[in-house]
Amino acid sequence: MNDPVHRGLRHVALRVTNLARSRAFYEQLLGMKVVWEPDADNVYFSSGTDNLALHQISSGELAAYQPAKAQLLDHIGVIVESRQVVDRMYGEIASKIESLGGKIAKDPKQHRDGSYSFYFSDPDGNLIQALYEPTISKLKWECDE
């Protein structure tokens, strides 16, 4: 395949059971900044080179909502620049994650490919990996104006 025409997976949209709780989680734990809030049921965040949308499950649908026993999406990830940042992020998150409705899923670990990470979940059980990956962690991202 030739070079891809896209610029990578930089947008994720999640349906959530409690928008206020999920908003606090992503703002306080990951430092996401609101870039657009079109209405009371939707909020869009960015850390500078990405976009995360949270969409409140409607009240009519929420009453019938039954969480899956297992999710098809294995996890989403945030890239960090070094092993030390993984450890620092782990320490900062571990002390407050439960009060924001999430939990630590796996402690920091060295992987066979040279990467290093830990996993945590958001209030709806979506798994997030904080990842140092030697190849892409060193890339400098450029944003279009």
N, C-alpha and C positions, 0 to 999 in steps of 0.2 A: 504494500500500500504506500502511496505517496504521503507526503506530510499531511497531517489532518488539517481540514479547513476550520475546525473549531479551536477554541483556546482553553479547553479543558473543562472538567466538571466543576463549575464554580457556583452553581445554583442548586439548592435543595429546598423543597417545600414539604413541610410536615403538617399533618392534621393532628390537632391536639384536643384533649378532653377539657382542659382548663387553660384558656389563653393567658390569663393573668399570672398563673403559677409558672407556665412555660416561659413567658416573657421574662419574668424575674430570674429564672434559671439561666437563660441564655445571656441576659444582660450582666448578671452578677458573677457567673462562673466563667464565661468565655469573653466577657468584655465587648459583646456585640453592640453596635450602635444602631438605633432606629434610623432608617433612611426614608421610610414611607409608612404611613398608617392610614390607609384609605377609609377605614371604618372600624367599628368596635370589634369586629370579628377577624380582622386580618392585620398583621404587622410584618414588615420587611426589615431585615437587619443586614449589616455588612461589617466586616472587619477591615475593609479596604480593597480587597481583591476578589470578593465573593458576595453571595447574596443568599440569605436564609429567610424563607417565608414561613410564618406560622399561621395556620388557618383553623379557627375554632370549628369543631364539629357542631353542626346545627342542633338546637335543643330537641327537635323532633327525631333526628337521627341518633343523638346522644343517648336517649332513653333506651334505644334498642342496641346500642353499641356493646359488643362483647369483645374484649381483647382476645386476640389470637393466642393460642397456646404457644405458638412459636412464630416469630416474624420472618417473612421472606427476605427482607432487607437485613443482611448480617450486621452491618454497622456503617456509620459515616465517620470521616476522620478529619482532624485538623493537623496540619503539618507544623512542626516547630523546628527551630534551627540547630538544636544540639541535644545530646543526652542530658546535659545539665538542665536545660529548659524543661525537658520531660519531668525530671525529678522536682524542679521548682514548682511546676504547674501541679504536679501530684500533691505536693505538700499544701499548696494554697487551696486546692479544690477539696482535698480530703477533710479539711477542718470545717467546711460549711456545706458540703453537698447534701447531707441528709436534711438539713433545715430548709433546703430549697426543693425537696421532693425527689432527689436523685440518689444514686448510690455508686460506690466504687465497685466495679465488676471484676477487674483483674489488676493486681499490683504491677508496678513497672517490671519489665522483663526485656532481656537482650534476646533478639531473634537470630536465627541462623544466617539470614541474609545481611546482617550487619545493622539492621534497624533496631530501634528501642522504643518501647511504648507502654502505655497502660490504657485500660478501658474503664469507662464510667457510663451510667445511664441517666437519661433525662426523666422527668416526672411521668412520662408515658411509656417508659421502658425502652426507648430507642437507644441503642448502644453507640457510643462515641469513642473513637480511638484518638488519643493524643500521641502523635507519631513523629519520631525523628527517623527519616529515611535518607541515608547518605547521598543518594543521587538527586532527589528533588528538594531536600531541605536546604541545600546550598544555592539553589536557583534564586535569582533576584526577580521578583515579579514586577512588571511594568503595567501601569494602568493607563488606559486611553483617557484623554480629557473629554 
